[in-house]
Amino acid sequence: MKIYNIALIGFGGVNRALAELIATKNTLWERDLGFRLNIVAVSDLYLGSVISPNGLDAKTLVEANFAKGGFGRLSGGSAEADNEMIIKTAPVDIVVEATFTNPSDGEPAVSHCRWALNSGKHVVTTNKGPVAMAAQELKALAKAHGVHFEYEGSVMSGTPVLRMADKTLSGAEIKGFEGILNGTSNFVLGRMENGLDFTSAVAEAQALGFAEADPTADVEGFDVRLKVVILANELLGANLKREEVSCEGISQLSPSDIEAAAKANSRWKLIGSALRNADGTITGSVAPKQLPLEHPLAGVNGSTNAVSLNTELLGTVTVTGPGAGRTETAYALLSDIVAIHNARSGSPAKEAA
């Protein structure tokens, strides 16, 4: 039975949910997956940093109501977050990167991943920034150091799309995709169908915790644009950059637009898509589209995400599932660790999707 020592970089919702799973599921994982996870280090901008070579109790980490700088009260702790020191020096096998996504340059998460890989440590991340902006560099670093760089949760949280396309649809010849890749914008459009104007629908999404205080990245399509870059590069072998994907959000849609679509037996969805052109180039875009009700994405409601893959041999394959959520996204991290374990042990009997 294998024990993986891990460092959690960021201790917000996702890594905290992973710690909750470790506290309650480690025995099950040992039996069913062949490994346990041992948290050796944590670093967080609000709480500070802590290293314990023998491991930190996951239940205590989750249940303790730490104040700002609270890790400084722990043995081996500091009130200041020192991500670089933790990543480079903590005695860990896997660095779990779950900090905020910077849509401009992916920092500091890109550096977090770079430091870990250069230190010979595996990286699993849910962060879109490093994958959309530096995947080729980071994959090359991982290969050079004999470790893994895994990022299933960067697109649809715990709903498998990257690994499914790579493993299950291998040989199906994916030609393009279109998807609903942001739950906030999808929720807002649904509430507008029920009669709310855009501002009121966004305010409701914020009150329910679906939207950030500044919802711009969601409703203007910037979040989806990063996901289109990731999907196009991973599924279609493109080399797209963020600025090469055209981007239009939903803020300009009016109640009359929504009403007109309903009368035409259709509905508006914010769609991220990419297509392989006849000349081999890849074109990506994000834009609101009026979909007929029989379209496979038209019935995807609320905060659910979905992506339809256009394949040569199977036609259209649609994957639907949660696109957000603490536990769902923590599962994506677990699925990445399962993939690392299977690759290292040569035993693919149990494989997370």
Number of C-alpha atoms within 10 A of each C-alpha: 9 12 12 17 20 24 28 27 27 24 23 17 16 25 26 21 20 26 24 19 19 21 18 13 14 16 15 13 16 15 11 10 19 18 19 18 24 23 23 24 27 30 27 23 18 18 23 23 28 28 23 17 15 12 15 16 15 20 14 12 18 17 10 9 9 14 11 14 18 19 25 19 13 13 10 13 21 19 21 19 23 17 22 15 12 25 29 18 12 20 18 22 20 26 28 28 26 25 24 16 19 15 18 9 15 19 17 15 23 23 16 22 28 20 21 27 28 16 16 19 25 24 29 26 27 29 22 28 27 29 30 27 22 18 20 14 13 22 18 14 21 24 12 12 15 12 22 25 24 24 24 27 28 27 28 29 26 26 24 20 26 20 21 15 20 13 11 12 16 11 12 15 17 22 19 23 25 23 25 27 31 27 26 27 31 25 23 30 30 21 20 23 19 13 14 16 18 20 12 14 22 26 17 17 22 16 12 9 11 22 22 15 12 9 16 14 18 22 26 21 27 21 21 28 31 25 26 29 29 27 28 26 20 18 21 19 12 20 16 20 18 20 10 13 21 15 18 19 20 21 17 12 15 13 17 10 15 21 16 14 18 16 9 12 12 19 25 23 25 27 29 31 27 26 20 18 11 7 6 9 13 20 17 25 20 28 19 22 14 20 20 17 16 10 11 18 23 16 13 19 18 17 22 19 25 25 23 20 25 19 17 13 11 12 14 17 15 16 18 19 18 19 23 24 16 16 19 21 28 27 22 28 29 22 23 27 24 21 21 21 20 18 12 12 11 9 12 13 8 13 15 18 19
